[in-house]
C-alpha cells in the first residue's frame, strides 16, 4: 500500500501545482449548470493524474469525476476528483483540493486516500488500518464532547430537499454551538 500512497501523493501534488498555477487566470468552461461548473482544467488535471497512475499501474482502473472508467481490469480501482471544489475555484475562492483514493475493485474496500490543498500546502493521507496524517504527522478528531465547545463551518448542498434539510440542521445546531462560520464572497 505504500506504493499506492506514494503514487497518489505524487499525482495529487503535481495536479495541485497545475491548478494553483492557474488560479485566478482566465478559465475555459466546458459546462455551466445551475449548481456546478465543469472546467477544461478539471479535464487536464484528471489526465495528469490518470497518466501518472497508469504509468505505474497499467492494469488498474480509474474512475474520474471528469469521465468514465478507464485503464485496465486489475484488482485496484482509483477514484479521482481533480478539482474538488470547482465552483469555489472558478469564483476565486481559495478553498478546493485534489482528492484521490484507491480501493479494491470487487469488495470496494478503501485502501488509501490523499487530499491535497495546494493553496495551504496541506496533504492529508490515510492508509487502511493506520492513523490519518496531515503533512506526515498523525492527526485525530477533536476530544470536545459537547456541541457548546465546538466552532462549526456550514456548507449547503445543491438540491431543494438537501438545502431544506441543511437549513433545518443549521437552525438546530446554531443555538447549541459556541460559534458558526460561513464564508461570504462577493464577485
Buried (B, 14 or more C-beta within 10 A) or exposed (E): EEEBBBBBBBBBBBBBBBBBEBBEEEBEEEEEEEEEBBBEBBBBBBBBBBEBBBEEBEEBBBBBBBBEEBBEEEEBBBBBBBBBBBBBBBEEBBBBBBBBBBBEBEEEEBBBBBBBBBBEEEBBBBBEEEEBBEEEEEEEEEEEEEEEEBEBEBEEEEEEEEEEEBEEEBEEBEEEBEEBEEEEEEE
